[in-house]
Amino acid sequence: MAKVTVTIYMEEEDKEALQQLADAEERSLSQMAVLILKRAIKQAQNDRTITPQ
């Protein structure tokens, strides 16, 4: 599966908190964002809010 670029806009304090999470898990900011998004997608699939791909 090809990777794509996605741009998001967020509040500075949210970005700083995300960076703290990333640092705590020794991940990049991008890797942490992807991990959180994947968790949210999996939860939505489990809740049947969205259908699995």
mmCIF file of the N, C-alpha and C atoms, coordinates in Angstrom:
data_MODEL
# 
_entry.id   MODEL 
# 
loop_
_atom_site.group_PDB 
_atom_site.id 
_atom_site.type_symbol 
_atom_site.label_atom_id 
_atom_site.label_alt_id 
_atom_site.label_comp_id 
_atom_site.label_asym_id 
_atom_site.label_entity_id 
_atom_site.label_seq_id 
_atom_site.pdbx_PDB_ins_code 
_atom_site.Cartn_x 
_atom_site.Cartn_y 
_atom_site.Cartn_z 
_atom_site.occupancy 
_atom_site.B_iso_or_equiv 
_atom_site.pdbx_formal_charge 
_atom_site.auth_seq_id 
_atom_site.auth_comp_id 
_atom_site.auth_asym_id 
_atom_site.auth_atom_id 
_atom_site.pdbx_PDB_model_num 
ATOM 1   N N  . MET A 1 1  ? 0.850   -1.176 0.000  1.00 0.00 ? 1  MET A N  1 
ATOM 2   C CA . MET A 1 1  ? 0.000   0.000  0.000  1.00 0.00 ? 1  MET A CA 1 
ATOM 3   C C  . MET A 1 1  ? 0.898   1.243  0.000  1.00 0.00 ? 1  MET A C  1 
ATOM 4   N N  . ALA A 1 2  ? 0.603   2.164  -0.892 1.00 0.00 ? 2  ALA A N  1 
ATOM 5   C CA . ALA A 1 2  ? 1.402   3.384  -1.005 1.00 0.00 ? 2  ALA A CA 1 
ATOM 6   C C  . ALA A 1 2  ? 1.114   4.340  0.146  1.00 0.00 ? 2  ALA A C  1 
ATOM 7   N N  . LYS A 1 3  ? 2.128   5.039  0.553  1.00 0.00 ? 3  LYS A N  1 
ATOM 8   C CA . LYS A 1 3  ? 1.954   6.057  1.592  1.00 0.00 ? 3  LYS A CA 1 
ATOM 9   C C  . LYS A 1 3  ? 1.614   7.376  0.921  1.00 0.00 ? 3  LYS A C  1 
ATOM 10  N N  . VAL A 1 4  ? 0.789   8.159  1.585  1.00 0.00 ? 4  VAL A N  1 
ATOM 11  C CA . VAL A 1 4  ? 0.383   9.470  1.075  1.00 0.00 ? 4  VAL A CA 1 
ATOM 12  C C  . VAL A 1 4  ? 0.685   10.528 2.129  1.00 0.00 ? 4  VAL A C  1 
ATOM 13  N N  . THR A 1 5  ? 0.735   11.751 1.694  1.00 0.00 ? 5  THR A N  1 
ATOM 14  C CA . THR A 1 5  ? 0.951   12.874 2.606  1.00 0.00 ? 5  THR A CA 1 
ATOM 15  C C  . THR A 1 5  ? -0.401  13.479 2.947  1.00 0.00 ? 5  THR A C  1 
ATOM 16  N N  . VAL A 1 6  ? -0.610  13.732 4.240  1.00 0.00 ? 6  VAL A N  1 
ATOM 17  C CA . VAL A 1 6  ? -1.827  14.378 4.728  1.00 0.00 ? 6  VAL A CA 1 
ATOM 18  C C  . VAL A 1 6  ? -1.399  15.558 5.587  1.00 0.00 ? 6  VAL A C  1 
ATOM 19  N N  . THR A 1 7  ? -1.995  16.698 5.359  1.00 0.00 ? 7  THR A N  1 
ATOM 20  C CA . THR A 1 7  ? -1.691  17.885 6.151  1.00 0.00 ? 7  THR A CA 1 
ATOM 21  C C  . THR A 1 7  ? -2.835  18.124 7.122  1.00 0.00 ? 7  THR A C  1 
ATOM 22  N N  . ILE A 1 8  ? -2.499  18.372 8.384  1.00 0.00 ? 8  ILE A N  1 
ATOM 23  C CA . ILE A 1 8  ? -3.532  18.693 9.375  1.00 0.00 ? 8  ILE A CA 1 
ATOM 24  C C  . ILE A 1 8  ? -3.165  20.013 10.052 1.00 0.00 ? 8  ILE A C  1 
ATOM 25  N N  . TYR A 1 9  ? -4.171  20.675 10.540 1.00 0.00 ? 9  TYR A N  1 
ATOM 26  C CA . TYR A 1 9  ? -3.982  21.901 11.301 1.00 0.00 ? 9  TYR A CA 1 
ATOM 27  C C  . TYR A 1 9  ? -4.507  21.638 12.707 1.00 0.00 ? 9  TYR A C  1 
ATOM 28  N N  . MET A 1 10 ? -3.704  21.977 13.692 1.00 0.00 ? 10 MET A N  1 
ATOM 29  C CA . MET A 1 10 ? -4.112  21.755 15.084 1.00 0.00 ? 10 MET A CA 1 
ATOM 30  C C  . MET A 1 10 ? -3.597  22.892 15.943 1.00 0.00 ? 10 MET A C  1 
ATOM 31  N N  . GLU A 1 11 ? -4.165  22.980 17.107 1.00 0.00 ? 11 GLU A N  1 
ATOM 32  C CA . GLU A 1 11 ? -3.724  23.989 18.066 1.00 0.00 ? 11 GLU A CA 1 
ATOM 33  C C  . GLU A 1 11 ? -2.303  23.666 18.514 1.00 0.00 ? 11 GLU A C  1 
ATOM 34  N N  . GLU A 1 12 ? -1.532  24.707 18.795 1.00 0.00 ? 12 GLU A N  1 
ATOM 35  C CA . GLU A 1 12 ? -0.142  24.537 19.209 1.00 0.00 ? 12 GLU A CA 1 
ATOM 36  C C  . GLU A 1 12 ? -0.027  23.656 20.450 1.00 0.00 ? 12 GLU A C  1 
ATOM 37  N N  . GLU A 1 13 ? -0.922  23.842 21.421 1.00 0.00 ? 13 GLU A N  1 
ATOM 38  C CA . GLU A 1 13 ? -0.838  23.038 22.646 1.00 0.00 ? 13 GLU A CA 1 
ATOM 39  C C  . GLU A 1 13 ? -1.116  21.556 22.370 1.00 0.00 ? 13 GLU A C  1 
ATOM 40  N N  . ASP A 1 14 ? -1.975  21.251 21.393 1.00 0.00 ? 14 ASP A N  1 
ATOM 41  C CA . ASP A 1 14 ? -2.224  19.853 21.022 1.00 0.00 ? 14 ASP A CA 1 
ATOM 42  C C  . ASP A 1 14 ? -0.995  19.253 20.348 1.00 0.00 ? 14 ASP A C  1 
ATOM 43  N N  . LYS A 1 15 ? -0.333  20.049 19.521 1.00 0.00 ? 15 LYS A N  1 
ATOM 44  C CA . LYS A 1 15 ? 0.884   19.580 18.865 1.00 0.00 ? 15 LYS A CA 1 
ATOM 45  C C  . LYS A 1 15 ? 1.971   19.317 19.900 1.00 0.00 ? 15 LYS A C  1 
ATOM 46  N N  . GLU A 1 16 ? 2.080   20.181 20.879 1.00 0.00 ? 16 GLU A N  1 
ATOM 47  C CA . GLU A 1 16 ? 3.078   19.993 21.933 1.00 0.00 ? 16 GLU A CA 1 
ATOM 48  C C  . GLU A 1 16 ? 2.785   18.736 22.747 1.00 0.00 ? 16 GLU A C  1 
ATOM 49  N N  . ALA A 1 17 ? 1.523   18.492 23.048 1.00 0.00 ? 17 ALA A N  1 
ATOM 50  C CA . ALA A 1 17 ? 1.146   17.285 23.783 1.00 0.00 ? 17 ALA A CA 1 
ATOM 51  C C  . ALA A 1 17 ? 1.427   16.039 22.953 1.00 0.00 ? 17 ALA A C  1 
ATOM 52  N N  . LEU A 1 18 ? 1.130   16.103 21.659 1.00 0.00 ? 18 LEU A N  1 
ATOM 53  C CA . LEU A 1 18 ? 1.423   14.982 20.764 1.00 0.00 ? 18 LEU A CA 1 
ATOM 54  C C  . LEU A 1 18 ? 2.920   14.728 20.712 1.00 0.00 ? 18 LEU A C  1 
ATOM 55  N N  . GLN A 1 19 ? 3.714   15.791 20.691 1.00 0.00 ? 19 GLN A N  1 
ATOM 56  C CA . GLN A 1 19 ? 5.163   15.635 20.685 1.00 0.00 ? 19 GLN A CA 1 
ATOM 57  C C  . GLN A 1 19 ? 5.645   14.989 21.980 1.00 0.00 ? 19 GLN A C  1 
ATOM 58  N N  . GLN A 1 20 ? 5.043   15.340 23.100 1.00 0.00 ? 20 GLN A N  1 
ATOM 59  C CA . GLN A 1 20 ? 5.404   14.718 24.375 1.00 0.00 ? 20 GLN A CA 1 
ATOM 60  C C  . GLN A 1 20 ? 5.106   13.219 24.346 1.00 0.00 ? 20 GLN A C  1 
ATOM 61  N N  . LEU A 1 21 ? 3.941   12.853 23.794 1.00 0.00 ? 21 LEU A N  1 
ATOM 62  C CA . LEU A 1 21 ? 3.602   11.428 23.662 1.00 0.00 ? 21 LEU A CA 1 
ATOM 63  C C  . LEU A 1 21 ? 4.617   10.720 22.781 1.00 0.00 ? 21 LEU A C  1 
ATOM 64  N N  . ALA A 1 22 ? 4.946   11.333 21.667 1.00 0.00 ? 22 ALA A N  1 
ATOM 65  C CA . ALA A 1 22 ? 5.913   10.748 20.736 1.00 0.00 ? 22 ALA A CA 1 
ATOM 66  C C  . ALA A 1 22 ? 7.266   10.565 21.419 1.00 0.00 ? 22 ALA A C  1 
ATOM 67  N N  . ASP A 1 23 ? 7.701   11.576 22.128 1.00 0.00 ? 23 ASP A N  1 
ATOM 68  C CA . ASP A 1 23 ? 8.986   11.491 22.831 1.00 0.00 ? 23 ASP A CA 1 
ATOM 69  C C  . ASP A 1 23 ? 8.974   10.379 23.874 1.00 0.00 ? 23 ASP A C  1 
ATOM 70  N N  . ALA A 1 24 ? 7.869   10.249 24.593 1.00 0.00 ? 24 ALA A N  1 
ATOM 71  C CA . ALA A 1 24 ? 7.760   9.227  25.634 1.00 0.00 ? 24 ALA A CA 1 
ATOM 72  C C  . ALA A 1 24 ? 7.843   7.821  25.055 1.00 0.00 ? 24 ALA A C  1 
ATOM 73  N N  . GLU A 1 25 ? 7.380   7.653  23.811 1.00 0.00 ? 25 GLU A N  1 
ATOM 74  C CA . GLU A 1 25 ? 7.403   6.340  23.168 1.00 0.00 ? 25 GLU A CA 1 
ATOM 75  C C  . GLU A 1 25 ? 8.535   6.210  22.147 1.00 0.00 ? 25 GLU A C  1 
ATOM 76  N N  . GLU A 1 26 ? 9.429   7.193  22.148 1.00 0.00 ? 26 GLU A N  1 
ATOM 77  C CA . GLU A 1 26 ? 10.565  7.203  21.224 1.00 0.00 ? 26 GLU A CA 1 
ATOM 78  C C  . GLU A 1 26 ? 10.116  7.028  19.779 1.00 0.00 ? 26 GLU A C  1 
ATOM 79  N N  . ARG A 1 27 ? 9.124   7.831  19.398 1.00 0.00 ? 27 ARG A N  1 
ATOM 80  C CA . ARG A 1 27 ? 8.591   7.847  18.034 1.00 0.00 ? 27 ARG A CA 1 
ATOM 81  C C  . ARG A 1 27 ? 8.694   9.262  17.489 1.00 0.00 ? 27 ARG A C  1 
ATOM 82  N N  . SER A 1 28 ? 8.613   9.366  16.168 1.00 0.00 ? 28 SER A N  1 
ATOM 83  C CA . SER A 1 28 ? 8.529   10.692 15.574 1.00 0.00 ? 28 SER A CA 1 
ATOM 84  C C  . SER A 1 28 ? 7.105   11.214 15.758 1.00 0.00 ? 28 SER A C  1 
ATOM 85  N N  . LEU A 1 29 ? 6.949   12.498 15.568 1.00 0.00 ? 29 LEU A N  1 
ATOM 86  C CA . LEU A 1 29 ? 5.619   13.103 15.643 1.00 0.00 ? 29 LEU A CA 1 
ATOM 87  C C  . LEU A 1 29 ? 4.682   12.443 14.631 1.00 0.00 ? 29 LEU A C  1 
ATOM 88  N N  . SER A 1 30 ? 5.164   12.249 13.433 1.00 0.00 ? 30 SER A N  1 
ATOM 89  C CA . SER A 1 30 ? 4.364   11.620 12.376 1.00 0.00 ? 30 SER A CA 1 
ATOM 90  C C  . SER A 1 30 ? 3.976   10.183 12.746 1.00 0.00 ? 30 SER A C  1 
ATOM 91  N N  . GLN A 1 31 ? 4.934   9.424  13.241 1.00 0.00 ? 31 GLN A N  1 
ATOM 92  C CA . GLN A 1 31 ? 4.642   8.039  13.634 1.00 0.00 ? 31 GLN A CA 1 
ATOM 93  C C  . GLN A 1 31 ? 3.598   7.992  14.740 1.00 0.00 ? 31 GLN A C  1 
ATOM 94  N N  . MET A 1 32 ? 3.690   8.918  15.691 1.00 0.00 ? 32 MET A N  1 
ATOM 95  C CA . MET A 1 32 ? 2.726   8.944  16.796 1.00 0.00 ? 32 MET A CA 1 
ATOM 96  C C  . MET A 1 32 ? 1.337   9.280  16.276 1.00 0.00 ? 32 MET A C  1 
ATOM 97  N N  . ALA A 1 33 ? 1.245   10.249 15.376 1.00 0.00 ? 33 ALA A N  1 
ATOM 98  C CA . ALA A 1 33 ? -0.048  10.624 14.807 1.00 0.00 ? 33 ALA A CA 1 
ATOM 99  C C  . ALA A 1 33 ? -0.665  9.451  14.052 1.00 0.00 ? 33 ALA A C  1 
ATOM 100 N N  . VAL A 1 34 ? 0.145   8.746  13.268 1.00 0.00 ? 34 VAL A N  1 
ATOM 101 C CA . VAL A 1 34 ? -0.359  7.583  12.525 1.00 0.00 ? 34 VAL A CA 1 
ATOM 102 C C  . VAL A 1 34 ? -0.853  6.512  13.492 1.00 0.00 ? 34 VAL A C  1 
ATOM 103 N N  . LEU A 1 35 ? -0.100  6.251  14.552 1.00 0.00 ? 35 LEU A N  1 
ATOM 104 C CA . LEU A 1 35 ? -0.500  5.239  15.532 1.00 0.00 ? 35 LEU A CA 1 
ATOM 105 C C  . LEU A 1 35 ? -1.850  5.592  16.165 1.00 0.00 ? 35 LEU A C  1 
ATOM 106 N N  . ILE A 1 36 ? -2.020  6.833  16.567 1.00 0.00 ? 36 ILE A N  1 
ATOM 107 C CA . ILE A 1 36 ? -3.274  7.270  17.182 1.00 0.00 ? 36 ILE A CA 1 
ATOM 108 C C  . ILE A 1 36 ? -4.431  7.155  16.188 1.00 0.00 ? 36 ILE A C  1 
ATOM 109 N N  . LEU A 1 37 ? -4.187  7.550  14.950 1.00 0.00 ? 37 LEU A N  1 
ATOM 110 C CA . LEU A 1 37 ? -5.235  7.446  13.932 1.00 0.00 ? 37 LEU A CA 1 
ATOM 111 C C  . LEU A 1 37 ? -5.609  5.994  13.663 1.00 0.00 ? 37 LEU A C  1 
ATOM 112 N N  . LYS A 1 38 ? -4.620  5.112  13.597 1.00 0.00 ? 38 LYS A N  1 
ATOM 113 C CA . LYS A 1 38 ? -4.902  3.691  13.379 1.00 0.00 ? 38 LYS A CA 1 
ATOM 114 C C  . LYS A 1 38 ? -5.727  3.115  14.526 1.00 0.00 ? 38 LYS A C  1 
ATOM 115 N N  . ARG A 1 39 ? -5.408  3.509  15.750 1.00 0.00 ? 39 ARG A N  1 
ATOM 116 C CA . ARG A 1 39 ? -6.182  3.052  16.909 1.00 0.00 ? 39 ARG A CA 1 
ATOM 117 C C  . ARG A 1 39 ? -7.634  3.523  16.814 1.00 0.00 ? 39 ARG A C  1 
ATOM 118 N N  . ALA A 1 40 ? -7.831  4.772  16.404 1.00 0.00 ? 40 ALA A N  1 
ATOM 119 C CA . ALA A 1 40 ? -9.184  5.324  16.270 1.00 0.00 ? 40 ALA A CA 1 
ATOM 120 C C  . ALA A 1 40 ? -9.953  4.604  15.160 1.00 0.00 ? 40 ALA A C  1 
ATOM 121 N N  . ILE A 1 41 ? -9.272  4.317  14.055 1.00 0.00 ? 41 ILE A N  1 
ATOM 122 C CA . ILE A 1 41 ? -9.922  3.604  12.952 1.00 0.00 ? 41 ILE A CA 1 
ATOM 123 C C  . ILE A 1 41 ? -10.320 2.199  13.390 1.00 0.00 ? 41 ILE A C  1 
ATOM 124 N N  . LYS A 1 42 ? -9.413  1.501  14.073 1.00 0.00 ? 42 LYS A N  1 
ATOM 125 C CA . LYS A 1 42 ? -9.719  0.148  14.548 1.00 0.00 ? 42 LYS A CA 1 
ATOM 126 C C  . LYS A 1 42 ? -10.902 0.156  15.514 1.00 0.00 ? 42 LYS A C  1 
ATOM 127 N N  . GLN A 1 43 ? -10.926 1.147  16.409 1.00 0.00 ? 43 GLN A N  1 
ATOM 128 C CA . GLN A 1 43 ? -12.041 1.252  17.353 1.00 0.00 ? 43 GLN A CA 1 
ATOM 129 C C  . GLN A 1 43 ? -13.356 1.507  16.619 1.00 0.00 ? 43 GLN A C  1 
ATOM 130 N N  . ALA A 1 44 ? -13.338 2.381  15.641 1.00 0.00 ? 44 ALA A N  1 
ATOM 131 C CA . ALA A 1 44 ? -14.552 2.666  14.863 1.00 0.00 ? 44 ALA A CA 1 
ATOM 132 C C  . ALA A 1 44 ? -15.011 1.426  14.107 1.00 0.00 ? 44 ALA A C  1 
ATOM 133 N N  . GLN A 1 45 ? -14.071 0.627  13.614 1.00 0.00 ? 45 GLN A N  1 
ATOM 134 C CA . GLN A 1 45 ? -14.437 -0.619 12.940 1.00 0.00 ? 45 GLN A CA 1 
ATOM 135 C C  . GLN A 1 45 ? -15.039 -1.603 13.937 1.00 0.00 ? 45 GLN A C  1 
ATOM 136 N N  . ASN A 1 46 ? -14.442 -1.709 15.111 1.00 0.00 ? 46 ASN A N  1 
ATOM 137 C CA . ASN A 1 46 ? -14.961 -2.609 16.145 1.00 0.00 ? 46 ASN A CA 1 
ATOM 138 C C  . ASN A 1 46 ? -16.355 -2.175 16.605 1.00 0.00 ? 46 ASN A C  1 
ATOM 139 N N  . ASP A 1 47 ? -16.578 -0.867 16.655 1.00 0.00 ? 47 ASP A N  1 
ATOM 140 C CA . ASP A 1 47 ? -17.886 -0.333 17.055 1.00 0.00 ? 47 ASP A CA 1 
ATOM 141 C C  . ASP A 1 47 ? -18.888 -0.367 15.907 1.00 0.00 ? 47 ASP A C  1 
ATOM 142 N N  . ARG A 1 48 ? -18.398 -0.750 14.731 1.00 0.00 ? 48 ARG A N  1 
ATOM 143 C CA . ARG A 1 48 ? -19.206 -0.777 13.495 1.00 0.00 ? 48 ARG A CA 1 
ATOM 144 C C  . ARG A 1 48 ? -19.683 0.591  13.073 1.00 0.00 ? 48 ARG A C  1 
ATOM 145 N N  . THR A 1 49 ? -18.949 1.608  13.456 1.00 0.00 ? 49 THR A N  1 
ATOM 146 C CA . THR A 1 49 ? -19.210 2.950  12.979 1.00 0.00 ? 49 THR A CA 1 
ATOM 147 C C  . THR A 1 49 ? -18.805 3.052  11.518 1.00 0.00 ? 49 THR A C  1 
ATOM 148 N N  . ILE A 1 50 ? -17.700 2.373  11.174 1.00 0.00 ? 50 ILE A N  1 
ATOM 149 C CA . ILE A 1 50 ? -17.252 2.269  9.798  1.00 0.00 ? 50 ILE A CA 1 
ATOM 150 C C  . ILE A 1 50 ? -17.013 0.791  9.476  1.00 0.00 ? 50 ILE A C  1 
ATOM 151 N N  . THR A 1 51 ? -16.989 0.466  8.203  1.00 0.00 ? 51 THR A N  1 
ATOM 152 C CA . THR A 1 51 ? -16.750 -0.924 7.809  1.00 0.00 ? 51 THR A CA 1 
ATOM 153 C C  . THR A 1 51 ? -15.262 -1.155 7.581  1.00 0.00 ? 51 THR A C  1 
ATOM 154 N N  . PRO A 1 52 ? -14.779 -2.341 7.951  1.00 0.00 ? 52 PRO A N  1 
ATOM 155 C CA . PRO A 1 52 ? -13.362 -2.653 7.718  1.00 0.00 ? 52 PRO A CA 1 
ATOM 156 C C  . PRO A 1 52 ? -13.047 -2.621 6.221  1.00 0.00 ? 52 PRO A C  1 
ATOM 157 N N  . GLN A 1 53 ? -11.838 -2.203 5.901  1.00 0.00 ? 53 GLN A N  1 
ATOM 158 C CA . GLN A 1 53 ? -11.412 -2.157 4.494  1.00 0.00 ? 53 GLN A CA 1 
ATOM 159 C C  . GLN A 1 53 ? -10.809 -3.479 4.090  1.00 0.00 ? 53 GLN A C  1 
# 
